[in-house]
Amino acid sequence: MKPSQQTLEKYAELAVQTGVNLQEGQALVINAEVQNADFVRIVAKKAYEAGAKNVHVNWKDEDLTYLKMKNASMDVLENVPQWLVDQRMDFVNDGASIMTIYGPNPDLLKDIDSERIAAANKAMGQALREYQQAVMNDKVTWTIVSVPTANWAKKIFPEASEEEAIEKLWDQIFHITRIDQEDPIQAWEEHNATLRKARAYLNEKQYKKLVYKAPGTDLSIQLVDNHIWHGGDTKSQDGVKFNPNMPTEEVFTMPHKDGVNGTVTSTKPLNYAGNLIDNFTLTFENGKVVDFKAESGEDTLKHLLDTDEGARHLGEVALVPHESPISQSELIFYNTLYDENASCHLALGAAYPTNVKGGSSMDKDEKAKHGVNDSMVHEDFMMGSADMDIDGVLEDGTTEPIFRNGNWAIDFD
């Protein structure tokens, strides 16, 4: 059964008000698949009701994406038109809010040559470098939300009919994003307050290093000096509060790009560029991936790691308790927005400059000096479990428990 109009409007309103926190007179840019057009129209309606001066939609179509990746020449895949770059930067310079409505088809490009996918991703990453840096520096408010698509829903619920699978996925989304509560916006404010307590505690501690122990994982991660933990809501450079990810259960900060040593094993599949990478292990020495293996998608993983020098280093370390609502659903969503909030995770590639004091105003050399990783990619992968223990090491060498058996070993109240 299709969700009621009232419920869809509550979800759209949450995305507009709590997600991007659209301000009166501001433009909203929506990135979405054409199959989600009905929900996009509801979001646009809510945006105009909130005072948007314009709502612009960048439409995508997964069937056309597949046809292009399969048939276009390498010259086309390796070049991004300047008008696309100019369009994105025009919106950033105008101070628009950016909303991505994400409903992936995890198997979309599974039969496409991984070299073609890698070439297209690298070209897009290079072309939109300035745009991505503006977003990662919170120059604009932005958010990512998800809406079911048939292929995505069937991947999660393969035994159900297409209609039933979509209905089941809507139910999960509404529960996890708190739409099933009487006042979702207030529920998110309370949730954000809880995450603020966790990040305040960790920011006060200023651990020098995190040590992870779990089956297949024995990893030490040095944190940059003057690192900042974020999580839940954050503020744009203009001081507007927004929620980048909906849902979110994480607090995250910046590892030193040269300070990671040991081995980490994934605990959930990574949906990257229309392909799944599963049951993979990475070995780090002095911050760099020096060895890797994967049960499936190893070629795709190799292309990801070879994108540029920074792709073999970490840019994010995130803590998520195993008891999070997404984890307790016991579902694999094949959608990083959801799966990363079921599990502690790390990110290969670019660091968020906001995760270190003064990072947004640092130039490239200053970032390198502070250990800030730079890359065209930023890909989260899940490595947490109910068996994971994490210790924090203080400046004086004292070790304190942070996680035990996958959950917080700290009482923040």
N, C-alpha and C positions, 0 to 999 in steps of 0.2 A: 504494500500500500504506500502510495506516495506521501511524503510528509505534508502536513497541513501548511497552508499559506502562512498562518500565524507563526508556526515554528520556524519556517524558512526565514521569515522576516526578523525573528529574534536572533537568528544566527547571523544574518546580514548586518543587523544593527550592532551586534557585538563586534563584528569585524571592522565596521566603520568607526565606532566610538572607542572601543578598547584596543583594537588591533592597530590601525593607523592613527586613531584619534584625530580624524579630519577636522580642520579648523575652517571657520566661515571664510569664504573668499578664496579657498585653496582648491587646486585641481587634484583629481584622483586619476591615477593610471592603473588599469586593471590588466594583468596578464592572465589569459584563460583559454581553455580549450572550447571550441565551438559547441561541443556537446553539453557544455555547462551554461549555455546561453540563458536559460530561464533564471538560474540563480544570479548570473551576472546582472540581469535586468533588475532584480530585486535589490542587489547591492547598489546599483546606480540610482535607483529610486531613493534609497536611504541616504546616499551621499548627497543628492540634491536637497533632500529634506534637512540635512545638516548644514547646508549653505555652500555646497561645492559650486565653484564657478564653471567647472567643466568636468566631465567624466570621459576619459579616452580609454578605449579597449584595444589592446594588442591581441588579436585572435591567433590561435594556433589550431591546427587540425592534425591529429596523430596519423591519419591515413596519408595526408600530404607529406608529413614529415618522413614517413616510411618510404614513400615513392621517391622523394628527393634523395634520401640516403642511399637508396638502392640504385638509382638511375643517373643522377647528376654526375657530371665530370668532376674529377679531382680539383680542377681549376676553380669550379664553382664552390666546392666544399671548402677550399682553402682560402677563399676570399669573402669578406663581409662588406656589403655595400656601405659607402660613407653615409648615405641618408639614414641608415639604421642607427649608426653611431650618433649622428647629429640629433636624431629624434630623442634618443635616450637622454643625451646631455641637455637638450632644451628643456625637458621636463625637470631634470635635477636643478638646473639653473633658475627655473621658475618656482622652485620650492614645492613641487607636487608631492603628494603622498603616493606610495607605490604598493599595490596589493597584488599578490600572486595567488591565484586559485588553482591549487595543484591536485590533480587526480591522475596519477601516473598509470601507464600500461607497462608493468614490469618486464614484459617479454616483447615489447614493440620491435626492438632491433636485434633480437637474438640470432637471426640468420644473416645479419649484415656483417661484412668484413670489419673486424675491430680496428683495422688501420684507417678505414674510411671514417669511422666514428671518431677516432682520436684526432684525425686531421681537422674535422669540422669543429670539434670542441676546442682545439688549440686555437684555431682561427678566431672563433667567437671570443675566447678568453683574451686574446691579444687585442682585438678590436674594441672590446668593451672594458678594457682595463681601468680607464678613468672613471667610468660609470660605476663599476663594481667597488672601486676604492671609495667613491662618494657614499655608496650605500653602507659599506663596512665601517665608515667613519661616522655614520649616523648624521650625515648632512641633511638627509630627508627622513621622514617617518616611513616605515615600511612594515609589512606583515605578510605572512604566508598562512593560508588556511586551505583546507581540503574539502572537496566535494566528490561523492562517489561517481565513478564511471563504470560501465558494464565490465570492461576487461579487468579493471582493478578489483572490483567486487568479486568477480568469479575466481580470481587468483587467490583471494583470501578464503572464500567459501566455495570450493570447487564442486561440492556435492549438491549445492542448492541451485534452483533455477535462477536465471538471470534476474528476474524480478525479485525473487526472495533474497538473493545475494545483495542486491542494491539496498533493499529494505534493512537487512541485517547491518550493513555498513553504515547506513544513515543512523541507525540506533546507536552504534558504537561511537560515531562522531559526536552525536548530540550528548551522549553521556560524558565522554572524555573532555569535551569543551564546555561542559556545565550548562548546556542549553536546556537540559531537562530539569534544571533548578528554577525556582520561582523567579529569581532575579539574577540572571546570568552575569550581568555587569557587576553587581555587588559581590557575587560569588568569586569573580575574577579578582576583585580588589582584595578580598580576604586571602585568596591564594597567593597573590603577589606579595602580600604582607608577610606570609610565611617564608617565601623565598628570600625576601629582604633580610630576615633574621639570619638565615644560613649564610648569605654572602657577607653580612656585616661581621659575623663571627670569624669567617675565614679571612676577611680583609684585615681584621685585627691581628690574627695569628701570623700572617706573612710567612707561611711555611717556605723553606728553601727547596724542599724536595717532597715528592709523593712517591710512595713505594707500593706497587700493586702485586698481589699474590692471588692466583686462582689457577685451576687446571688449565695448562697450556699458556699461562701468563706469568712472567716473572720480570717485572719492568720497573725501572727507576726513571722518574721524570723531574728534572730540575725546573723550577719556576723562575721567571725573570724577576730581577729586583724591582721592587715597587709595583708588583703586579696588582691588578684589580679584578676581583670576582664580580661578575654580573649574573643576572638571572631574573626571569620574569619580566617586569617592565623595565624600561630604560628611558633616557631622555635624548632627544635630538640636539644638535648643536644650537638650535634656537630655544631649547628648554622645554620642548613639548614632550610629554610622557607618552610612550606607546609600547605595544607588545609585539616584538618582531615575529615570534612563533606562537601559533595557537593550534594545538596545545603546546605547553611547555612545562616541564617538571625539573629542569636542570639549573645548576649554577655552574659557571664555566670561567676559565681564566687562561692565561698565556704560558705555555711551556717555553723554555729557552731552546732555540732552534738547534743548538749543538749539545744539549744536555740530556738527551734521552738514550738510555742503554738497556738492553735486554730484549725479551721476546714477548709479543702480545698475540693472542689468538681471538679471532672474531667469534661472537656468540649469536649473531643474526646476519642474514644475507644483506649485502649492500646492493641496492638498485642504482647502478651508475650508467647513465647514457643509454637507457633502454636495454641493459643487460644486467644479469645478476652475478655477483661475485660472492661465493659462499665458502664457508669453512676455510678461511685463509689465515695465515700466520706471517707476521712481519718481524724481522730481527733488526734491531737498531744498534749502531755503534757511533758514539759521539754525535747523536742526533739524527743520523742518516740511516735510511733503510738500506742494509747491505745484503739482505737475503729475503726471499719471500716464496710462498707456495700457496696454492689454492686448490681446493677439491673441484671447484667449477669456476669458470670465468678467469682463469689465470692469465690468458692473453690480454683481456680487458684490464686486469689489475696492472699488468706490465705497462700498458699504454698510459694508464693513469699516473703511475710512478715516473714515467719518462716524459711527462708533459713539459717539465722544466726542472731546474735544480731544486727549487723549493718544494716540489711535489713529493720528494722523498723525506721531508722533514715534517714535524708536527706544528700546527698552528693553533690548536685548541685542545684543552683537557676539560671534560665536563663530568660532573658528578650527578647521578640520578639514582635514587633508592629503588631497589628491586620491588618494593611494595607500592610503587606508583600505579595509578589506575590503568595505564596502558599495559604495564607488565602483568597486572592481575587479570587482564582480559585473556591472557594466555594465547593471544593471537600474534602471528607475524603479519605485519601490514604491508611489507614490501614497499614502504614509503618512508624515506628517512625522517621526514617531519614527525611521523608517529613513532617509528621504531627507535629513534635516538632518545625519545622521552620515555622509553621503557627500560633503558639500560645506560649505565656509564658508557661514555664514548669518547673517542679522540677524533681529531680531524687532521687529515693530511693536507698540507698546503698553507695558504695564507692565514696569518693571524689577524684578529680584529685589533686595530691600533688602540681602540678604547680600553683594551685589557691591560694597559700599562700606563702609569702616570705620565701625562703629557704626550702620549703616543699620537694623538690626532694632529699635533703640530710638528711632529718629527719629520725630517727629510729622510731620504733613503739611507744615507750614511749613518745617521743617528739611530735609525731603526736597527740596522745591522749591528751597530755597536752595543745596543741593548739586548740583542738576541731575538729580535722580532723576525719571524719567518715571512718571506715574501714569495708569492707564487700566483699564477693565473688561476689555480684551482683552490677550492676549499671543500673537501669531501669528508663528511662525518662517517665513522664506522663504529659499530656497536661491539663492545667487548666486556660489558658487565654481566654479572650473573648472581644467583643466590649464594654462590660459593666464593665470592670475591671479598678479600680483605684489603683495606687501604690504610696505610700509615702516613702521617705527616711528620717530616723531620724539620725541627726548628734550627735557627741560626747556631745555637750552641750544641747541636747534635742530639738533643732530646727527641725521642720518638713518641708520638701520641697516636692512638687509634682514631681514625676518621670513619671508616666503614668496617663493619663486621658482618659476615654472612650476607653481604649484598645490601645492607641498610646502614643508615647513620648510626654511629656509635657515640653521637653527641646529642645532648639535650639542649636545644636552643632557647628554651623558656626559662 
